[in-house]
């Protein structure tokens, strides 16, 4: 379990009065009045009732529950449909027992599954500790929260109760149900940098593949000496020969994840924004695995910028930013232009991931290709194909005609981007991204070679 609670003691309100108190008070008054005017023994009946009301009231006003609550989660990163458990550990640190305790953890609606029961009722003895467990089953990706924790304590008489709230919050990062792993596809930016990576350069350096052989110079490692070649060298030469290897370097790549505007092509979890997140996450994972430095730029309702970096922590930053991606109206072209010129001036390759459902996104993609300063690859999840695949009303001719017209318009826009020297990958989400990228593998290689020749 991962402990995520910061505050452990609730903030208690003033005690609440139950309806039983008023009924008991009325009964005591009636018994006292009856003793005065009807039967004198009724006075002795009313005295214990008054004493009970007085002592319970004083006790409720002066005693404050001393309860500590901690929330622990089994995992803080899960996938859609994956079950994770949450533990609520409750301790009674006071010297008095708690007759009845009701505790309820506030759970985001997208985390509630069929078996999610986050409310519990129990009693606690002094110094006793109890654990309560419940399950979460996320229904959509994103960063969802748990908290606050609401408590209610009632005394043994049931006359008074206190309500408290623990301001304890836990964020749960929910990833898409299936991520598109680009395991067999190597993405090779043409413009590289000096740091080590996985891209083979046409020069000697640190690497694994053999490049050349040369004479030993001061500072060379003894491990690099080619003893066989040195032994075969002609007599009269007392120099050793060392192996040189092909330099493997990295590059700086920027991923632009465009959420676009809210679209009408809603097909469950196959929303264009969800497919954009999947594609951007897969590309980022592959590039970082190849030891490239990767930055992220998101658009939509809450645009974000992630500086370039490398390693597992960078992937975590990119993934968490992508999970917060939401469609919304924004000036995509202005945001992209300003961000690239001010924060990413040395980027060698740009991945523009967008469904291209509105004109702003298409204009931003076209603006990136102008000037030819960097390679631009557009990965576009096809929302029309996804909607057509899940459409249950194919028999309606009007809908079929509208879908075909929308698809033709999309093809025209993609051809315009290709004519602007952009490499466009039209991803029909019914196929995996790796399959689509493998189909475009040859085209990606030719595009990279052509871009390098133009530069």
C-alpha positions as CSV (number, residue, x, y, z in Angstrom):
1,X,0.0,0.0,0.0
2,X,1.1,3.6,-0.8
3,X,0.3,6.1,1.9
4,X,-0.9,9.3,0.5
5,X,-2.7,11.0,3.5
6,X,-1.2,14.2,4.9
7,X,-3.7,15.4,7.5
8,X,-4.9,12.6,9.8
9,X,-7.1,14.3,12.4
10,X,-10.5,15.5,11.3
11,X,-12.0,18.9,11.9
12,X,-15.1,18.4,14.1
13,X,-18.2,20.5,14.0
14,X,-20.5,21.4,17.0
15,X,-22.5,18.4,18.2
16,X,-25.8,17.8,16.7
17,X,-28.9,17.0,18.7
18,X,-31.1,14.0,17.9
19,X,-34.9,14.1,17.9
20,X,-34.7,11.6,20.8
21,X,-33.5,14.4,23.1
22,X,-36.5,16.5,22.4
23,X,-38.9,13.6,23.0
24,X,-37.1,12.7,26.2
25,X,-37.2,16.3,27.4
26,X,-41.0,16.5,26.6
27,X,-41.6,13.3,28.5
28,X,-39.6,14.4,31.5
29,X,-41.5,17.7,31.6
30,X,-44.9,15.9,31.3
31,X,-43.8,13.5,34.1
32,X,-42.8,16.5,36.3
33,X,-46.0,18.4,35.7
34,X,-48.1,15.2,36.2
35,X,-46.3,14.7,39.5
36,X,-47.2,18.2,40.6
37,X,-50.9,18.1,39.7
38,X,-51.9,14.4,39.2
39,X,-49.7,11.9,41.0
40,X,-46.7,12.9,43.2
41,X,-44.6,9.7,42.4
42,X,-44.3,10.9,38.8
43,X,-41.8,13.5,40.0
44,X,-39.4,10.8,40.9
45,X,-39.7,9.4,37.4
46,X,-38.8,12.8,35.9
47,X,-35.7,13.3,38.0
48,X,-33.6,10.5,36.4
49,X,-34.7,11.7,33.0
50,X,-33.5,15.2,33.7
51,X,-30.2,14.0,35.1
52,X,-29.7,11.8,32.0
53,X,-30.3,14.8,29.8
54,X,-27.9,17.0,31.8
55,X,-25.0,14.6,31.9
56,X,-25.2,13.6,28.3
57,X,-25.4,17.2,27.2
58,X,-22.3,18.1,29.3
59,X,-20.4,15.1,28.0
60,X,-21.3,15.9,24.4
61,X,-20.2,19.5,24.8
62,X,-16.9,18.9,26.5
63,X,-15.7,15.6,25.0
64,X,-14.1,15.8,21.5
65,X,-13.5,12.5,19.6
66,X,-9.8,11.8,19.2
67,X,-9.8,9.7,16.0
68,X,-7.0,9.4,13.5
69,X,-7.6,8.3,9.9
70,X,-5.1,7.4,7.2
71,X,-5.8,6.5,3.6
72,X,-3.5,4.1,1.7
73,X,-3.8,3.1,-2.0
74,X,-2.6,-0.1,-3.5
75,X,-1.4,1.8,-6.7
76,X,-1.5,5.4,-7.7
77,X,-1.3,4.6,-11.4
78,X,-3.8,2.2,-12.9
79,X,-5.4,1.6,-16.3
80,X,-9.0,1.9,-17.3
81,X,-10.9,-1.2,-16.1
82,X,-8.1,-2.2,-13.7
83,X,-9.1,-2.8,-10.1
84,X,-7.2,-1.3,-7.2
85,X,-7.8,-1.3,-3.5
86,X,-7.9,1.5,-1.0
87,X,-7.5,1.1,2.8
88,X,-8.8,3.4,5.5
89,X,-7.0,2.8,8.8
90,X,-9.0,4.3,11.8
91,X,-7.5,4.6,15.3
92,X,-9.2,5.7,18.4
93,X,-6.6,7.6,20.4
94,X,-9.0,8.7,23.1
95,X,-9.8,7.2,26.5
96,X,-13.5,6.7,25.8
97,X,-15.1,4.2,23.4
98,X,-16.8,5.3,20.3
99,X,-20.3,3.7,20.3
100,X,-20.9,4.3,16.6
101,X,-18.6,5.6,13.8
102,X,-19.7,6.2,10.3
103,X,-16.9,6.9,7.8
104,X,-17.3,7.7,4.1
105,X,-14.5,8.4,1.6
106,X,-15.5,10.8,-1.2
107,X,-14.7,9.0,-4.5
108,X,-14.7,10.6,-8.0
109,X,-17.6,9.4,-10.1
110,X,-15.2,8.0,-12.8
111,X,-13.6,5.8,-10.2
112,X,-16.7,4.1,-8.9
113,X,-17.3,0.5,-10.0
114,X,-20.0,-2.0,-9.4
115,X,-18.3,-3.2,-6.2
116,X,-17.2,0.2,-4.8
117,X,-18.5,0.6,-1.3
118,X,-16.6,3.5,0.4
119,X,-18.9,4.0,3.4
120,X,-18.5,2.0,6.6
121,X,-20.1,1.8,10.1
122,X,-18.4,0.4,13.2
123,X,-17.5,1.0,16.8
124,X,-14.1,1.5,18.4
125,X,-12.8,0.7,21.8
126,X,-10.1,3.0,23.4
127,X,-6.8,2.5,21.6
128,X,-8.4,0.2,19.0
129,X,-7.4,0.2,15.3
130,X,-9.5,-1.0,12.5
131,X,-8.9,-1.2,8.7
132,X,-11.6,-0.8,6.1
133,X,-11.1,-1.7,2.4
134,X,-12.9,-0.9,-0.7
135,X,-12.2,-1.3,-4.5
136,X,-11.9,1.2,-7.3
137,X,-12.5,0.4,-10.9
138,X,-11.8,3.5,-13.2
139,X,-14.1,4.0,-16.1
140,X,-12.2,6.8,-18.0
141,X,-8.6,8.0,-18.2
142,X,-7.4,11.1,-16.5
143,X,-6.2,12.3,-13.1
144,X,-9.0,11.6,-10.6
145,X,-9.1,12.4,-6.9
146,X,-10.1,10.8,-3.6
147,X,-11.3,12.9,-0.7
148,X,-12.3,14.4,1.6
149,X,-13.1,11.8,4.2
150,X,-16.4,12.5,6.1
151,X,-17.0,11.1,9.6
152,X,-19.9,11.0,12.0
153,X,-19.6,9.9,15.6
154,X,-22.6,9.1,17.8
155,X,-22.6,8.5,21.6
156,X,-24.1,5.3,23.2
157,X,-27.4,7.0,23.9
158,X,-27.9,8.1,20.4
159,X,-28.8,11.6,21.6
160,X,-25.8,13.6,20.2
161,X,-23.6,13.2,17.2
162,X,-20.6,15.0,15.8
163,X,-19.7,15.4,12.1
164,X,-16.2,15.9,11.0
165,X,-14.2,16.2,7.8
166,X,-10.7,15.1,7.0
167,X,-9.1,17.2,4.3
168,X,-7.1,14.3,2.9
169,X,-6.8,14.0,-0.9
170,X,-5.2,11.4,-3.1
171,X,-4.7,11.7,-6.8
172,X,-5.0,8.6,-8.9
173,X,-3.5,8.6,-12.4
174,X,-5.6,6.5,-14.8
175,X,-4.0,5.6,-18.1
176,X,-5.9,4.5,-21.2
177,X,-7.0,0.9,-21.3
178,X,-4.5,-0.2,-23.9
179,X,-1.4,1.7,-24.9
180,X,0.0,1.4,-28.4
181,X,3.5,0.0,-27.9
182,X,5.9,0.9,-30.7
183,X,8.2,-2.0,-29.9
184,X,9.5,-2.9,-33.4
185,X,9.6,0.6,-34.9
186,X,12.6,2.8,-34.5
187,X,12.0,6.5,-34.8
188,X,15.1,8.2,-36.2
189,X,15.3,12.0,-36.3
190,X,17.8,13.2,-38.9
191,X,19.2,16.1,-36.9
192,X,21.0,14.8,-33.9
193,X,22.8,16.2,-30.9
194,X,26.1,15.3,-29.1
195,X,24.7,13.2,-26.2
196,X,24.6,9.4,-26.4
197,X,21.5,7.8,-27.9
198,X,20.3,5.1,-30.3
199,X,20.7,7.0,-33.7
200,X,23.7,5.8,-35.7
201,X,25.8,8.7,-36.9
202,X,28.2,8.8,-39.8
203,X,31.2,9.3,-37.6
204,X,33.2,7.5,-35.0
205,X,32.3,7.6,-31.4
206,X,30.7,5.7,-28.5
207,X,28.6,2.9,-29.9
208,X,28.3,-0.9,-30.6
209,X,28.8,-1.3,-34.3
210,X,32.2,-1.5,-35.9
211,X,33.2,1.7,-37.9
212,X,37.0,1.7,-38.6
213,X,40.4,0.9,-37.3
214,X,43.2,3.3,-36.5
215,X,46.5,3.6,-34.6
216,X,46.6,3.8,-30.9
217,X,46.8,7.4,-29.5
218,X,47.4,8.6,-25.9
219,X,44.2,8.3,-23.9
220,X,42.7,5.3,-25.7
221,X,41.4,2.5,-23.6
222,X,43.4,-0.8,-23.6
223,X,40.1,-2.6,-24.1
224,X,39.7,-1.1,-27.5
225,X,43.0,-2.6,-28.8
226,X,42.6,-5.0,-31.7
227,X,45.3,-7.5,-30.9
228,X,44.8,-9.6,-34.0
229,X,45.1,-6.7,-36.4
230,X,48.1,-5.4,-34.4
231,X,49.8,-8.8,-34.7
232,X,49.2,-9.0,-38.5
233,X,50.7,-5.6,-39.1
234,X,54.0,-5.6,-41.0
235,X,57.3,-5.9,-39.1
236,X,58.9,-2.6,-38.3
237,X,55.8,-1.0,-36.8
238,X,55.6,-1.0,-33.1
239,X,52.2,0.7,-32.9
240,X,49.0,-0.9,-31.7
241,X,45.7,-0.7,-33.6
242,X,42.4,0.1,-31.9
243,X,38.8,-0.3,-33.0
244,X,36.5,2.6,-33.7
245,X,32.7,2.3,-33.5
246,X,29.8,4.1,-35.1
247,X,28.7,6.9,-32.8
248,X,25.2,6.6,-31.4
249,X,23.7,9.9,-30.6
250,X,20.3,11.3,-29.6
251,X,18.1,14.2,-30.6
252,X,15.6,16.7,-29.2
253,X,12.0,15.9,-30.2
254,X,8.9,17.9,-29.4
255,X,5.5,16.1,-29.2
256,X,2.5,18.4,-29.7
257,X,-0.7,16.8,-28.4
258,X,-3.7,18.7,-29.8
259,X,-6.9,18.0,-28.0
260,X,-8.9,20.2,-30.5
261,X,-12.5,21.1,-29.8
262,X,-15.3,18.9,-28.5
263,X,-16.4,16.8,-31.5
264,X,-19.6,15.0,-32.3
265,X,-17.9,11.7,-33.1
266,X,-18.3,10.2,-29.6
267,X,-17.8,6.5,-29.5
268,X,-17.4,5.5,-25.9
269,X,-13.7,5.6,-25.0
270,X,-12.7,6.0,-28.6
271,X,-12.9,9.8,-28.5
272,X,-10.4,11.7,-30.6
273,X,-8.8,13.1,-27.4
274,X,-8.3,9.6,-26.0
275,X,-6.7,8.4,-29.3
276,X,-4.5,11.5,-29.2
277,X,-3.3,10.6,-25.7
278,X,-2.6,7.0,-26.7
279,X,-0.6,8.0,-29.8
280,X,1.4,10.8,-28.0
281,X,2.2,8.5,-25.1
282,X,3.4,5.7,-27.3
283,X,5.6,8.0,-29.4
284,X,7.0,9.6,-26.2
285,X,7.7,6.1,-24.7
286,X,9.6,5.0,-27.8
287,X,11.6,8.2,-28.2
288,X,12.7,8.2,-24.5
289,X,13.6,4.5,-24.7
290,X,15.9,5.4,-27.5
291,X,17.6,8.0,-25.2
292,X,16.3,11.1,-27.0
293,X,15.3,14.2,-25.2
294,X,11.6,14.7,-25.4
295,X,9.4,17.8,-24.7
296,X,5.6,18.1,-24.7
297,X,3.2,20.8,-25.7
298,X,-0.5,20.3,-25.2
299,X,-3.4,22.4,-26.4
300,X,-7.1,22.5,-25.6
301,X,-8.9,23.6,-22.4
302,X,-5.7,23.7,-20.3
303,X,-2.5,24.1,-22.4
304,X,0.7,22.9,-20.9
305,X,4.4,23.0,-21.6
306,X,6.9,20.3,-20.5
307,X,10.6,21.2,-21.1
308,X,12.7,18.7,-22.9
309,X,14.2,15.9,-20.8
310,X,15.1,12.3,-20.8
311,X,14.6,9.2,-18.7
312,X,11.8,7.6,-16.8
313,X,10.9,10.7,-14.8
314,X,10.4,12.6,-18.0
315,X,8.0,10.0,-19.3
316,X,6.1,10.3,-16.0
317,X,5.8,14.1,-16.5
318,X,4.7,13.7,-20.1
319,X,2.1,10.9,-19.2
320,X,0.6,12.9,-16.3
321,X,0.3,16.0,-18.5
322,X,-1.4,14.0,-21.3
323,X,-3.9,12.5,-18.8
324,X,-5.1,16.1,-18.1
325,X,-5.7,16.7,-21.8
326,X,-9.2,18.1,-22.5
327,X,-10.8,19.4,-25.7
328,X,-11.5,23.1,-25.7
329,X,-11.4,26.3,-27.7
330,X,-7.9,27.8,-28.0
331,X,-5.7,29.6,-30.6
332,X,-3.6,26.5,-31.4
333,X,-1.5,28.1,-34.1
334,X,-0.5,31.1,-31.9
335,X,0.2,28.9,-28.9
336,X,2.4,26.5,-30.9
337,X,4.3,29.2,-32.8
338,X,5.1,31.2,-29.6
339,X,6.1,28.1,-27.6
340,X,8.4,26.7,-30.2
341,X,10.2,29.9,-30.9
342,X,10.6,30.8,-27.2
343,X,11.0,27.5,-25.4
344,X,12.0,24.9,-28.0
345,X,14.3,26.7,-30.5
346,X,16.7,23.7,-31.0
347,X,14.1,21.1,-31.7
348,X,15.1,18.8,-34.6
349,X,11.8,16.9,-35.0
350,X,8.2,17.6,-34.2
351,X,5.4,15.0,-33.8
352,X,2.1,16.8,-34.2
353,X,-0.6,14.4,-32.8
354,X,-4.1,15.6,-33.6
355,X,-7.4,14.4,-35.1
356,X,-7.4,17.6,-37.2
357,X,-11.1,18.1,-36.8
358,X,-11.0,21.9,-36.9
359,X,-9.3,24.5,-39.0
360,X,-7.1,25.8,-36.2
361,X,-5.4,22.5,-35.8
362,X,-4.8,22.1,-39.5
363,X,-3.4,25.6,-39.8
364,X,-1.1,25.0,-36.9
365,X,0.2,21.7,-38.6
366,X,0.7,23.5,-41.9
367,X,2.6,26.4,-40.2
368,X,5.0,24.0,-38.6
369,X,6.2,22.7,-42.0
370,X,6.9,26.2,-43.4
371,X,10.6,27.0,-43.8
372,X,11.8,23.4,-43.6
373,X,13.8,24.0,-40.5
374,X,12.7,20.8,-38.8
375,X,11.1,17.4,-39.7
376,X,7.4,17.4,-39.0
377,X,5.4,14.2,-38.7
378,X,1.7,14.4,-38.3
379,X,0.0,11.5,-36.6
380,X,-3.8,11.9,-37.0
381,X,-6.3,9.5,-35.3
382,X,-9.2,9.2,-37.7
383,X,-12.4,10.1,-35.8
384,X,-14.6,9.5,-38.8
385,X,-13.4,5.9,-39.3
386,X,-14.0,5.2,-35.6
387,X,-17.5,6.6,-35.7
388,X,-18.3,4.7,-38.9
389,X,-17.0,1.5,-37.4
390,X,-19.2,1.8,-34.4
391,X,-22.3,3.2,-36.1
392,X,-25.4,1.1,-35.7
393,X,-27.4,3.1,-38.1
394,X,-25.6,2.2,-41.4
395,X,-28.9,1.6,-43.1
396,X,-29.6,5.3,-43.1
397,X,-28.5,6.6,-46.4
398,X,-28.2,10.2,-45.3
399,X,-25.7,9.2,-42.6
400,X,-23.7,7.2,-45.0
401,X,-23.5,10.1,-47.5
402,X,-22.5,12.5,-44.7
403,X,-19.8,10.2,-43.5
404,X,-18.3,9.8,-47.0
405,X,-18.3,13.5,-47.6
406,X,-16.6,14.1,-44.2
407,X,-14.0,11.4,-45.1
408,X,-13.4,13.0,-48.5
409,X,-12.9,16.4,-46.9
410,X,-10.4,14.9,-44.5
411,X,-8.4,13.3,-47.3
412,X,-8.2,16.7,-49.1
413,X,-6.9,18.4,-45.9
414,X,-4.3,15.6,-45.4
415,X,-3.2,16.0,-49.0
416,X,-2.7,19.7,-48.4
417,X,-0.4,18.9,-45.5
418,X,1.5,16.4,-47.5
419,X,2.0,19.0,-50.2
420,X,3.4,21.3,-47.6
421,X,6.3,18.8,-47.0
422,X,4.7,17.2,-43.9
423,X,4.8,13.4,-43.3
424,X,1.2,12.5,-42.5
425,X,0.2,9.2,-40.8
426,X,-3.6,8.7,-41.1
427,X,-4.4,6.3,-38.2
428,X,-7.6,4.4,-38.4
429,X,-8.0,3.5,-34.8
430,X,-9.5,0.0,-35.6
431,X,-5.8,-1.0,-36.3
432,X,-3.0,-0.6,-33.8
433,X,-0.7,2.3,-34.1
434,X,2.3,0.1,-34.5
435,X,0.8,-1.6,-37.6
436,X,0.0,1.8,-39.2
437,X,3.5,3.1,-38.4
438,X,5.0,-0.1,-39.9
439,X,3.0,0.5,-43.1
440,X,4.5,4.0,-43.2
441,X,8.0,2.9,-42.3
442,X,9.3,3.1,-45.8
443,X,7.7,6.5,-46.3
444,X,9.1,7.7,-43.0
445,X,12.6,6.7,-44.1
446,X,12.3,8.4,-47.5
447,X,10.9,11.5,-45.9
448,X,13.8,11.8,-43.4
449,X,16.3,11.3,-46.2
450,X,14.6,13.9,-48.4
451,X,14.5,16.4,-45.6
452,X,18.2,15.8,-44.9
453,X,19.0,16.3,-48.6
454,X,17.0,19.6,-48.7
455,X,18.9,20.9,-45.6
